[in-house]
C-alpha cells in the first residue's frame, strides 16, 4: 500500500472527528437535522483548521445514499466517491488556478443540468478570494438564485478580500485556530498509529510550531518521524533542525542581565557554529522571552507557556522587569519583520544582543510615573521630608556668597507658604514694603501671569537690591537675565504694584562679574576699584570715557552722586 501523509490519513471523515470547531459542527448538524439547507456557505479561517474537510463532510451528509443525515454512513458509493474526490456531483475547484470569468461562465452553464446520481450538485471553491472582480460579478446572480438542487461552498483564508456582495449572499462560518492541547492529542494518536514513541516535550514543540494549524503540525510530525528512529525526542529535534536549546538562550540572557556583552556575543557565536539558523534563533528567543513574561505575570499553564519552569532560571524571572521583557520581545518581533530586508541577518541579531546588554537601565514612562507615585505616597505618609528653598536676596551691604546663602530663608511650614501666597496677605500691605519675601511672591505672581521664565530669573539671578520709595534698584548677575528682565519690566512693575499695594518703578544694573566678560575696558575699572577706597575714585577712572559700573562695593556711595551722574554704565530707568 502506498505511503499516505498523516494530514491526509487523519483527515476527519465525520463531524465528530472535526477538532476545535464546535460552533461550526453544532450549527451544521442542527441545520441538517431540521432540513434548513442554505444555497451558499462561506467558510473562512486560518490554514489547516478544517475548512475543506468540513465542506466535504457537509457534501457527504447531504448526498449520503442512506438519507440526509449529520452522520453519513461513509460506506455507500456516494460517500466513498466524495472522500476520494471523484464524485461527479461534488465538484471541487481551485480558485487560484480558475480565477477568470471563463471559469465562472462554465459553472453557470453546468448548474442548469441536475445532478446525475446524488441529491444535490455541490460546488466547493477553495481559496475563493483569488477570483477576479469580474469573476465575482459574474457569479453574483448564480449564487443569489441558484436552482434548488445546487449548493455553493466557498472556503478562504482571507475573508477581507471577498467582496461584500458575495458575503451577504452566503451563510458565514469562521473557523478558529486549534488549541495546543488538542493538537498534542492528535499527534499522540498519529504516533500510536505508526508505533512511534514520542516524548511530551517534543509533541508540545511541534504543536507550538504548528501555530494552531493541524495540517502544519502533521506535516512537521512526518518530517521529525523520518529521522527519529521510532522515538521522537526534543534533543533529536534540536540537533537535526537547528533549534536553540533553553540552556543556550538562558545563558545569553543571563549575560545580558549582567551587562556582559562579550560573554553574550561569544555564546551567540557558539549557537551559530552549532548550525542554528538566524530565523529559527529569533523565533526561539521570542518564544523563550514570552514564557518568561507570562510566568512573571503568574501564568503557569503548560499549554500556554512555551518552556517548562525548569528551563527558566529564577534569576532571569526575578532579574528582568515586566517592562524589560516586553521591550525585549518587541525588539525580536521587529527584527523578524526586518530580517528579509537586512544586509546580513546575523549582524542584526548580534547588534540586538549587544543592545540588550544595557536593558537593565531601561526606564519606561510607566515605570517613571510609578516611581513618582511611590515618592508622592512616602511624602504623604511622612516618610520623606522635603525642604523648599525660597528665593534668597542679599542685603545692600557687602557680603560674600557664603554669607548670602546663610541668609536665604527656608520654608519648612506649608501653611506659612500658603499664607504668603494668599491674596489677603498682599492686599493687607498699607505702604510699599520690599523684603526677601516680596521677591518670592513676585516670582509666583509672574508664573500666574504666564511668565515662568521671568519668574525663574527673579528667583535666581538677582545679586542684591536697593529700595527707595518708589524706586527699586536691582543688581543682576547675568547678561541674559539682565536683558530678559528689562524686556518685561512693565509687566514686572505691574506685578510689584499688585503685591506691594503701590506703584514701584524698577531699575536694573548688571553685576560687574558679568560685564567683565564683555569689555576689556571694564577690567581696568575693576582694577581701579580694587585699589581705591570706598567712596573715592582715582582720577584715571573719572577721566575715562566710560562711566563706572556699580557693584556691591559702590552700593554704599552717596546716591545723589549716581543720580546726578547722567547715563551711568549698566543702569536703566
C-alpha positions in Angstrom: 0.0 0.0 0.0 1.3 3.5 -1.0 2.5 5.7 1.8 -0.1 8.3 2.9 0.9 11.5 4.7 -0.5 12.0 8.2 -2.6 15.1 7.2 -4.4 13.0 4.6 -4.6 9.8 6.6 -6.0 11.6 9.6 -8.5 13.8 7.7 -11.9 13.8 9.5 -14.5 11.5 8.0 -17.3 12.6 10.3 -18.3 15.8 12.1 -17.5 14.1 15.4 -13.8 13.9 14.3 -13.5 17.6 13.5 -11.4 19.0 16.3 -11.6 22.5 17.7 -14.7 23.8 15.7 -17.5 23.0 18.0 -19.7 26.0 16.9 -19.4 25.1 13.2 -20.2 21.4 13.9 -23.2 22.1 16.1 -24.7 24.7 13.7 -24.3 22.5 10.6 -25.7 19.4 12.4 -28.8 21.2 13.5 -29.3 22.7 10.1 -29.1 19.2 8.5 -31.4 17.6 11.1 -34.1 20.4 10.6 -33.6 20.3 6.8 -32.7 24.0 6.7 -30.1 23.9 4.0 -28.8 27.1 2.6 -27.8 27.6 -1.0 -24.4 29.1 -0.3 -21.9 28.8 2.5 -18.7 30.7 3.2 -16.1 29.0 5.4 -13.2 31.4 6.5 -10.3 31.0 8.8 -6.6 30.2 9.1 -4.9 27.5 7.0 -5.1 23.9 8.1 -8.0 24.1 10.6 -10.6 22.1 8.7 -12.4 24.3 6.2 -12.1 22.0 3.2 -12.7 18.9 5.3 -15.9 20.5 6.7 -17.1 21.2 3.1 -16.6 17.6 2.2 -18.4 16.4 5.3 -21.3 18.7 4.5 -21.4 17.3 1.0 -21.4 13.7 2.3 -24.2 14.5 4.8 -26.4 16.0 2.0 -25.7 13.3 -0.6 -25.4 10.1 1.5 -27.5 7.3 0.0 -28.7 6.3 3.4 -30.5 9.6 3.6 -30.0 13.2 4.7 -28.0 12.9 8.0 -25.5 14.8 10.1 -23.7 11.4 10.4 -23.3 9.9 6.9 -22.6 6.2 6.6 -19.2 6.6 4.9 -19.8 3.3 3.2 -22.1 4.0 0.3 -20.8 4.8 -3.2 -21.6 8.5 -2.8 -19.7 8.8 0.5 -16.7 6.9 -0.8 -16.6 8.9 -4.1 -16.8 12.2 -2.1 -14.0 11.1 0.2 -11.8 10.2 -2.8 -12.7 13.5 -4.6 -14.1 11.6 -7.6 -17.8 12.3 -7.3 -19.3 13.8 -10.5 -21.9 15.7 -8.4 -19.4 17.3 -6.0 -17.1 19.5 -7.9 -14.0 20.9 -6.2 -12.5 24.0 -7.9 -9.2 25.7 -7.0 -10.0 29.4 -7.0 -6.3 30.3 -7.5 -6.0 28.5 -10.9 -9.6 29.1 -12.1 -10.0 32.7 -11.2 -11.2 34.1 -14.5 -14.6 34.9 -16.0 -14.5 31.9 -18.3 -14.3 29.5 -15.4 -17.4 31.1 -13.8 -19.2 31.0 -17.1 -18.6 27.3 -17.3 -20.2 26.9 -13.8 -23.2 29.0 -14.9 -23.7 26.6 -17.8 -23.3 23.5 -15.7 -25.8 24.5 -13.0 -28.6 24.2 -15.5 -28.1 20.4 -15.5 -29.4 18.5 -12.5 -27.1 16.0 -10.5 -26.6 12.6 -12.1 -26.9 10.3 -9.1 -27.0 12.5 -6.0 -29.5 14.6 -4.2 -27.5 17.9 -4.7 -25.0 19.2 -7.1 -22.4 20.8 -4.8 -19.6 23.2 -5.9 -16.7 23.6 -3.4 -14.5 26.5 -4.4 -11.3 26.7 -2.4 -9.3 29.9 -1.9 -12.3 31.8 -3.4 -10.7 35.2 -2.6 -8.3 34.6 -5.6 -11.2 35.1 -8.1 -11.0 38.3 -10.1 -13.5 41.1 -9.6 -15.2 40.2 -12.9 -15.4 36.6 -11.9 -17.1 37.6 -8.7 -19.6 39.8 -10.5 -20.4 37.1 -13.0 -21.1 34.7 -10.0 -23.4 37.1 -8.2 -26.7 36.2 -9.9 -26.0 32.5 -9.8 -25.3 32.2 -6.1 -28.2 34.5 -5.3 -30.9 32.4 -7.1 -29.4 29.0 -8.0 -31.5 26.0 -8.9 -32.9 24.2 -5.8 -30.5 21.3 -6.3 -27.3 23.4 -6.4 -25.3 24.4 -3.3 -22.1 26.5 -3.3 -19.5 26.1 -0.5 -16.7 28.7 -0.6 -13.5 28.4 1.5 -11.0 31.2 2.1 -8.1 32.2 4.3 -8.5 35.9 3.6 -12.1 36.9 4.2 -11.4 40.6 3.7 -10.7 40.0 0.0 -14.1 38.5 -0.7 -16.5 41.3 -1.9 -19.3 42.2 0.5 -21.8 41.4 -2.3 -20.7 37.8 -2.2 -20.5 37.6 1.6 -24.0 38.9 2.0 -25.4 36.1 -0.1 -23.8 33.3 2.0 -24.1 31.9 5.4 -20.7 32.6 7.0 -18.7 30.3 9.4 -15.4 31.4 10.8 -13.0 28.6 11.8 -10.8 29.1 14.8 -7.2 28.1 15.4 -6.9 24.7 17.2 -5.5 24.7 20.7 -2.1 23.2 21.5 -3.8 20.7 23.8 -6.0 19.3 21.0 -3.1 19.2 18.6 -1.0 17.3 21.0 -3.8 14.7 21.5 -4.0 14.2 17.7 -0.2 13.9 17.4 -0.1 11.3 20.1 -2.8 9.4 18.2 -0.8 9.7 15.0 2.3 8.4 16.7 0.4 5.5 18.2 -0.9 4.5 14.8 2.7 4.3 13.5 4.0 2.6 16.6 6.3 5.5 17.3 7.2 6.6 20.8 7.1 10.4 21.3 8.1 12.5 24.3 5.6 15.0 25.5 8.0 18.0 25.3 8.7 17.1 21.6 5.0 16.9 20.8 4.4 20.3 22.5 7.2 21.8 20.5 5.6 20.5 17.2 2.2 21.8 18.4 3.7 25.3 19.1 5.5 25.3 15.8 2.2 24.4 14.1 0.7 27.7 15.5 -2.8 26.3 15.7 -2.8 24.6 12.3 -3.5 20.9 12.4 -2.1 20.3 8.9 1.2 22.2 9.6 1.6 20.1 12.8 1.0 16.9 11.0 3.5 17.9 8.3 6.2 18.7 10.9 5.4 15.4 12.6 6.1 13.4 9.4 9.4 15.2 9.0 10.5 14.6 12.6 9.4 10.9 12.5 11.6 10.4 9.4 14.8 10.9 11.3 13.8 9.9 14.9 14.1 6.1 14.6 10.8 5.3 16.2 11.5 7.6 19.2 10.8 11.3 18.9 12.7 13.4 21.4 13.3 17.1 21.7 17.1 16.6 21.7 16.9 15.0 18.3 14.7 17.8 17.0 17.2 20.4 18.2 20.1 18.6 16.8 18.6 17.9 13.3 16.6 21.1 12.8 19.0 23.5 14.4 16.7 24.6 17.3 18.2 26.6 20.1 18.1 24.9 23.4 16.7 26.6 26.5 20.1 26.4 28.2 21.7 28.4 25.4 19.1 31.0 25.4 19.0 31.4 29.2 22.8 31.7 29.1 22.8 34.6 26.7 20.0 36.3 28.6 22.0 35.9 31.8 24.9 37.7 30.2 22.6 40.4 29.0 21.2 40.8 32.6 24.7 41.2 33.9 25.7 43.6 31.2 28.4 41.3 29.9 28.3 42.0 26.2 31.5 40.0 25.5 30.1 36.8 27.1 26.7 37.2 25.3 28.3 37.6 21.8 30.7 34.7 22.4 27.7 32.4 23.4 25.8 33.6 20.4 28.6 32.7 18.0 28.7 29.2 19.5 25.0 28.9 18.7 25.6 29.9 15.1 28.5 27.5 14.9 26.3 24.6 16.0 24.1 25.1 13.0 21.2 27.2 14.4 19.7 29.4 11.6 19.0 33.1 12.0 15.3 32.8 11.6 14.9 29.9 13.9 17.1 31.6 16.5 14.9 34.7 16.5 11.8 32.6 16.8 13.3 30.7 19.8 14.4 33.8 21.6 10.9 35.3 21.1 9.2 32.2 22.4 11.5 32.0 25.5 11.1 35.6 26.4 7.3 35.2 26.0 7.4 32.3 28.5 9.5 34.5 31.0 6.9 37.3 30.6 3.9 35.0 31.1 5.5 33.2 34.1 6.3 36.5 35.7 2.7 37.5 35.3 1.5 34.4 37.1 0.6 32.1 34.2 1.5 28.5 34.9 -0.4 26.5 32.3 1.9 24.3 30.2 -0.2 24.7 27.1 0.3 28.4 27.2 4.0 28.5 28.2 6.5 27.5 25.5 9.0 26.3 28.1 8.8 24.4 31.3 9.6 26.0 34.7 12.9 24.1 35.0 14.1 25.7 31.7 13.6 29.3 33.1 16.1 30.1 36.0 14.7 32.1 38.9 17.5 34.7 38.3 16.0 35.6 35.0 12.4 35.7 36.2 13.3 37.9 39.1 16.1 39.9 37.4 14.1 41.2 34.4 11.1 43.5 35.0 7.9 43.2 33.1 8.7 46.4 31.0 12.1 45.0 30.1 10.7 41.6 29.0 8.1 43.4 26.9 10.7 45.6 25.3 12.9 42.6 24.5 10.1 40.6 23.0 9.0 43.6 20.9 12.6 44.0 19.7 12.8 40.4 18.5 9.4 40.7 16.7 10.6 43.8 14.9 13.8 42.1 14.0 11.9 39.2 12.5 10.0 41.5 10.2 13.1 43.4 9.2 15.4 40.5 8.5 14.3 40.0 4.9 15.5 43.5 4.1 18.7 43.2 6.0 22.2 43.2 4.6 23.1 40.4 6.9 20.6 38.9 9.4 23.4 37.6 11.5 24.7 41.2 12.0 21.2 42.3 13.0 21.0 39.6 15.7 24.4 40.4 17.1 23.5 44.1 17.2 20.3 43.4 19.1 22.1 41.1 21.6 24.7 43.8 22.2 22.0 46.4 22.9 20.2 44.0 25.3 23.2 44.1 27.5 22.1 47.6 28.5 18.4 46.5 29.1 18.8 46.8 32.9 19.0 50.6 32.5 15.6 50.7 30.7 13.2 53.2 32.2 9.8 53.4 30.5 7.3 56.3 31.1 5.1 53.9 33.1 8.0 53.0 35.5 8.9 56.6 36.0 5.3 57.5 36.8 5.1 54.6 39.3 8.3 55.8 40.9 7.0 59.3 41.2 3.8 58.0 42.7 5.8 56.0 45.2 7.7 59.1 46.3 4.4 61.0 46.5 2.9 58.4 48.8 6.0 58.5 51.0 5.8 62.3 51.3 2.1 62.0 52.3 2.9 59.4 54.9 5.8 61.5 56.3 8.4 59.1 55.1 10.3 61.8 53.3 10.9 65.4 54.4 11.2 68.0 51.7 12.6 71.4 52.4 11.6 74.1 49.8 14.0 77.0 49.4 12.7 80.5 48.9 14.4 82.9 46.5 17.2 84.5 48.5 18.4 88.1 48.1 21.4 89.6 49.6 21.1 92.8 51.7 22.6 96.1 50.4 25.8 95.7 52.5 28.8 93.9 51.1 28.6 90.2 51.7 30.4 87.1 50.5 28.4 84.4 48.6 28.7 82.1 51.6 27.1 84.8 53.8 24.4 85.4 51.3 23.5 81.7 51.3 23.3 81.7 55.0 20.7 84.5 54.9 18.4 82.6 52.4 15.3 81.7 54.4 14.0 78.1 54.4 10.2 77.4 54.4 9.5 74.2 56.3 5.9 75.0 57.1 3.5 74.7 54.2 0.8 76.7 56.0 3.3 79.7 56.0 3.8 79.3 52.3 0.1 79.3 51.6 -0.4 82.3 53.8 2.3 84.3 51.9 0.7 83.3 48.5 -2.8 84.3 49.5 -4.4 87.5 48.1 -5.3 88.7 51.6 -1.7 88.8 52.6 -0.8 91.1 49.6 -3.8 93.4 50.0 -3.1 93.9 53.7 0.1 95.9 52.9 -0.7 99.6 53.5 2.6 101.1 52.4 5.2 99.8 49.9 7.4 97.3 51.6 10.2 95.4 49.9 12.0 92.5 51.6 13.1 88.9 50.6 9.5 87.5 50.8 8.4 90.2 48.3 10.5 88.6 45.6 9.2 85.1 46.4 5.7 86.3 45.9 6.7 88.2 42.8 8.0 85.0 41.2 4.7 83.2 42.0 2.7 86.2 40.6 4.7 86.2 37.4 4.1 82.5 37.0 0.4 83.1 37.3 0.7 85.8 34.6 2.2 83.3 32.2 5.8 84.4 32.6 7.6 81.4 34.1 11.0 82.2 32.6 11.0 85.7 34.1 9.8 84.2 37.4 12.8 81.9 37.5 15.1 84.8 36.8 13.6 86.8 39.6 14.2 83.9 41.9 17.7 83.1 40.9 19.6 85.9 39.2 19.3 89.0 41.5 22.5 89.6 43.4 21.3 92.4 45.6 18.7 95.2 45.7 18.2 98.8 47.0 14.7 100.1 47.7 14.0 103.9 48.0 10.3 104.5 47.6 9.1 104.5 44.9 12.2 103.2 43.1 13.6 99.6 43.4 17.1 99.1 42.0 18.2 95.5 41.2 21.7 94.3 40.7 21.5 91.3 38.3 24.2 88.6 37.9 23.9 87.5 34.3 23.6 89.4 31.0 20.8 87.0 29.8 18.7 87.7 32.9 19.5 91.5 32.7 18.1 91.6 29.1 15.1 89.4 29.8 14.0 91.4 32.9 14.3 94.7 31.0 12.2 93.4 28.2 9.4 92.5 30.6 10.0 95.4 33.0 6.5 96.9 32.7 4.9 93.5 33.5 7.2 93.1 36.5 6.3 96.6 37.7 2.6 95.8 37.4 3.1 92.6 39.4 5.1 94.5 42.1 2.2 97.0 42.4 -0.3 94.2 42.9 1.9 92.8 45.7 3.1 96.0 47.4 -0.1 97.9 47.0 1.6 101.0 45.4 3.4 101.9 42.2 7.1 100.9 42.2 9.5 101.9 39.4 12.1 99.2 38.5 15.7 100.0 37.8 18.3 97.3 36.8 22.1 97.2 36.9 24.3 94.5 35.5 26.7 92.9 38.1 30.3 93.7 37.2 31.4 90.0 37.1 29.2 89.6 34.0 30.2 92.8 32.4 33.9 91.9 32.7 33.4 89.1 30.2 32.3 91.6 27.5 34.7 94.5 27.8 38.4 94.9 28.4 37.9 98.5 29.4 35.7 97.3 32.4 38.7 95.2 33.5 40.6 98.5 34.0 37.7 99.9 36.1 37.7 96.7 38.3 41.4 97.0 38.8 40.9 100.7 39.8 38.1 99.8 42.2 40.3 97.2 43.8 42.9 99.8 44.7 40.5 102.6 45.6 39.0 103.4 49.0 35.2 103.1 49.3 33.6 106.4 48.1 36.8 107.5 46.2 37.7 107.0 42.5 41.0 107.6 41.0 41.4 110.4 38.5 42.2 108.0 35.7 38.8 106.4 36.0 37.0 109.7 36.2 38.7 110.9 33.0 37.9 107.6 31.3 35.3 107.9 28.5 33.2 105.2 30.1 31.3 105.7 33.4 31.9 103.3 36.3 29.8 100.2 36.8 28.0 99.8 40.1 28.9 96.9 42.3 28.3 95.8 45.8 31.4 97.8 46.9 29.8 101.0 45.4 26.4 100.3 46.9 27.3 102.4 50.0 28.3 105.5 48.0 26.2 108.7 48.0 23.1 108.0 46.0 22.9 111.6 44.8 26.2 111.3 43.0 24.8 108.4 41.0 21.5 110.1 40.4 23.3 113.2 39.1 25.7 111.1 37.0 23.9 111.0 33.7 23.7 107.7 31.9 25.7 105.6 34.4 27.0 102.4 32.8 24.7 99.5 33.2 21.9 101.5 34.8 18.5 101.5 33.2 15.5 103.5 34.2 
